[in-house]
Structures are given as structure tokens and as C-alpha cells.
Amino acid sequence: MATASKHAAAVPLSYEAALQELELLVARLESGDLPLEQLLTQYQRGAELLAMCRARLVAVEDQVKLLDQGTLKPWTPE
């Protein structure tokens, strides 16, 4: 049970925080300086962050569709 709490605490609170952590993680992975065991751990963390970011983007898209009566309209900057 302590593992679940520890795992939950490791999840970033915002999309932006997750994206920033993911960008740093990718830079570390691409550097080639990590030992093999850390590569696997960091890759798994990256997969978790990516899944979280995708889920948040889908949730926002769903909210936009709801607000636009079910149609996703293209975004155009004003």
C-alpha cells in the first residue's frame, strides 16, 4: 500500500509539469550517459508521463467538443 502512495505522489500535478519532466528525461536518455538499469527505469517513467499527457489532452479535447456542441472546430489564432 505504501508503494501506491509513493507512486501517486510521483505523478506531476499539471500537464505542463509532466511535459517539462518528459523533455528533461528525453534529453538524459539521448545523452547516452545513463547506465543500462537507469535507462530502463527512465524509459518506464517517460512512458508514464507520456500516457498522462495524452490522457489530459484527450480530456481537454472532449471538453472542447462538449462546449462546441459535439463538433471539434479548428483553432485559429486571432
C-alpha positions in Angstrom: 0.0 0.0 0.0 2.9 2.4 0.6 4.0 1.8 -2.9 0.7 3.1 -4.3 1.1 6.3 -2.3 4.6 6.7 -3.3 3.7 6.1 -7.0 0.7 8.6 -6.8 3.0 11.3 -5.3 5.3 10.9 -8.3 2.6 12.0 -10.7 3.0 15.7 -11.8 0.1 17.9 -10.8 -0.1 19.6 -14.2 0.3 18.8 -17.9 3.0 21.5 -18.1 5.0 19.9 -15.2 4.7 16.5 -16.8 5.8 17.8 -20.2 8.8 19.6 -18.7 9.8 16.4 -16.9 9.4 14.4 -20.0 11.6 16.8 -22.0 14.3 16.6 -19.4 14.0 12.8 -19.4 14.3 12.6 -23.1 17.5 14.8 -23.0 19.0 12.4 -20.4 18.1 9.3 -22.4 19.5 10.8 -25.6 22.8 11.8 -23.9 23.8 8.1 -23.7 25.3 8.7 -20.2 22.9 6.6 -18.2 23.7 3.1 -17.1 21.5 0.3 -18.6 19.4 -0.2 -15.4 18.7 3.6 -15.2 17.8 3.6 -18.9 15.0 1.1 -18.3 13.7 3.0 -15.3 13.8 6.3 -17.0 12.1 4.8 -20.1 9.3 3.5 -18.0 8.9 6.9 -16.3 8.8 8.5 -19.7 6.1 6.1 -20.8 4.0 7.0 -17.7 4.4 10.7 -18.3 3.5 10.4 -22.0 0.4 8.4 -21.1 -0.6 11.1 -18.6 0.0 13.9 -21.1 -2.0 12.1 -23.8 -4.9 11.5 -21.4 -5.0 15.1 -20.3 -5.0 16.3 -23.9 -7.9 13.9 -24.8 -9.8 15.2 -21.7 -9.4 18.8 -22.9 -10.4 17.9 -26.4 -13.5 16.2 -25.1 -14.4 19.3 -23.0 -13.9 21.5 -26.1 -16.2 19.2 -28.1 -18.8 19.4 -25.4 -18.6 23.2 -25.3 -18.9 23.3 -29.1 -22.0 21.0 -29.2 -20.1 17.9 -30.3 -18.0 19.4 -33.1 -14.3 20.0 -32.8 -13.6 23.2 -34.6 -10.2 24.1 -35.9 -8.3 26.6 -33.7 -7.4 29.8 -35.5 -5.3 32.5 -33.7 -6.9 35.9 -33.7 
